[in-house]
Amino acid sequence: MSKVSYYTPEGLKKLRDELQQLKDVERVKASKAIAEARDKGDLSENAEYDAAKEAQGMLEMRISKLEETLSGARLMDDSQLDTSKVLVLSHVKIKNQANGMEMTYSLVADGEADLAAGKISVNSPIGKGLLGKRVGDIAEIQVPNGVIKFEILEISR
């Protein structure tokens, strides 16, 4: 059974587009590479053929993983989000208690995480630590360097 993950419309479209690209374009390229390598003679000593078959196996594994992810993907309507506590797709403004630095993050599914864009996975240590918290709460989050305390300043959609 596949794991349920929640996505924005953009994140879900990105996954579907990638799957379509792999199936329609990359699969054809892999088949051609195998056919070209096969035409070069003895398969028992054909490193190019082995490499092409290996690449095809990796491609099929990626396609299978994307199909599994999509089977458990659910579209989130952020207009229906409860902003009284931190949930998936919440925008959260937090303050590091140690250095006073303020940051704003969106909590997203693993496949949409992009720290440079301010999107962190709900399955990351910080994401897990923020889930369910309310404005004014202090989230104590275990990270590799110890425990970081974040104050929840604001929650929005």
TAGI-V16773 format. One record per pair of residues at least 24 apart in sequence whose C-alpha atoms are under 6 Angstrom apart, sorted by sequence separation. I is the first residue (numbers start at 1). J is the second residue. If there is no record, write none. Layout:
{{I,J} {I,J}}
This chain:
{{30,56} {87,131} {86,131} {86,132} {85,132} {86,133} {85,133} {85,134} {97,149} {97,150} {96,150} {95,150} {94,150} {95,151} {94,151} {94,152} {94,153} {93,153} {93,154} {92,154} {92,155} {91,155} {91,156} {90,156} {91,157} {6,73} {8,75} {90,157} {4,72} {5,73} {6,74} {7,75} {8,76} {3,72} {4,73} {6,75} {7,76} {2,72} {6,76} {83,155} {83,156} {11,112} {6,109}}
